[in-house]
Amino acid sequence: MKTFTKLMAATALSAVAATAASAGGHAQKWDMPMAYSATNFHSENGVAFADCVREGTGGAIDITVHASGSLFKGADIKRAIQTGQVPIGERLLSGHQNENAIFGFDSVPFLATSYDASAELFAAAKPTLEGILADQNLTLLYSVPWPPQGLYFKKEVNSVAEMEGIKFRSYNNATSRLAELTGMQPVTIEAAEISQAFATGVAESMVSSGATGYDRKVWESLTHFYEVDAWLPYNHVMVNSDVWGGLDADTQGAMMACADTAAAAGLEASIAYTEFTLNGLREGGMTVGPAGDQLVDDLKEVGATMTSEWLEAAGDDGAAIVDAFKASMN
Ligand code: PCA
C-alpha cells in the first residue's frame, strides 16, 4: 500500500482516538516555535494541530504557535526542544546534517522527486530517524514535505556555467554544497529573512519551493523560477521526550491522533500549495517553467556527486534507507 493511503487510514482512526481521550491533570501551556511565515501551509497546519490537541485533550495541553521564527529562529528550534526551553517545535531536520548525515535523507538530489516517491523515502527513513531523535531526547510527532525544490535567479540561466559567482542563499547543508559545486557563493539565510536579503543584494539566487518564494514575495527582486524538482525536504514537529514521557497514555494517544491528522492534512496542503504558489509567482511577474536540457544535465552531474557524498557520510544506515526506498518503488 502506498504511504499516502496509509496516512489517510490513520486519519480515520485518529478521530476515534481523539474522542476517547480524557482531560485529567492540570492544563499545560506549551509554546511551539515554527520558523516560517504564519500564512505558510506548515504554520497553518501547526495551528490546526494545536486546536486538535486542545480539543482532543479536553484542554489539558494548550499549544500556542509562534510562527516566522519569532520565538526561536529555525536553526535554534531543535536545540530549544532538546534542552526543554520549549516542549515542542517544528524544524527542517536537513539543516542538521552536520550532527548526523541521516538528517539529510530528504535532500539528496533527484533521489525522490515527486510526492509519492518522497512519501516512500520518508517511510523508509522514519524508523532510523526516530532512533536518532530518541537518542537526542526528541520524539517525532509528524512530518510534512515542502513542495519540490527549484532554482530562483534574477536572470535567465540555462547552464551551471552561467551560475558562476552568483550569491546564493542556502537553508541547509545540501543547498550550501549545491552552491559550492556549481561555483556559486553560499550564504545561509533563514526563510523569514530572505525578502530583505534579496532586496539588498546579499543574495541573488536560491533553491527552494514555489511556496517559499511566494510567501516571501521574491518577485520584487528575482525574475526566474526553474522547476528542477531536485528534492522535497521535510519539516518535522518534535516534542521533548521527557515532557512526552510525563504525559498519561490518553493524552499521548490524543496527541498522536492529531499528529496523524496533521501529517495527512499537511501533505494535502503541500500538494495544493504547489500549483497555487507557482501561479502566484507568475502573477508577480516571474518566468516560471521547467529548466532547460543543458541545465538539467549539469544539475544531474552535481546531483550524482552529492548523492555519493551523502551515501558515504550516511554509511550502512543511509544505504539501507535508499535500498528500502528503491524496493518500495518497484
Ligand atoms: N522552503 C524552506 C525550506 C524548503 C522550502 O521549500 C526554505 O526555503 O527555507
Boltz pocket constraint, residues with backbone or C-beta under 6 A from the ligand:
constraints:
  - pocket:
      binder: B
      contacts: [[A, 92], [A, 146], [A, 147], [A, 171], [A, 189], [A, 190], [A, 191], [A, 207], [A, 208], [A, 209], [A, 210], [A, 211], [A, 212], [A, 233]]
      max_distance: 6.0
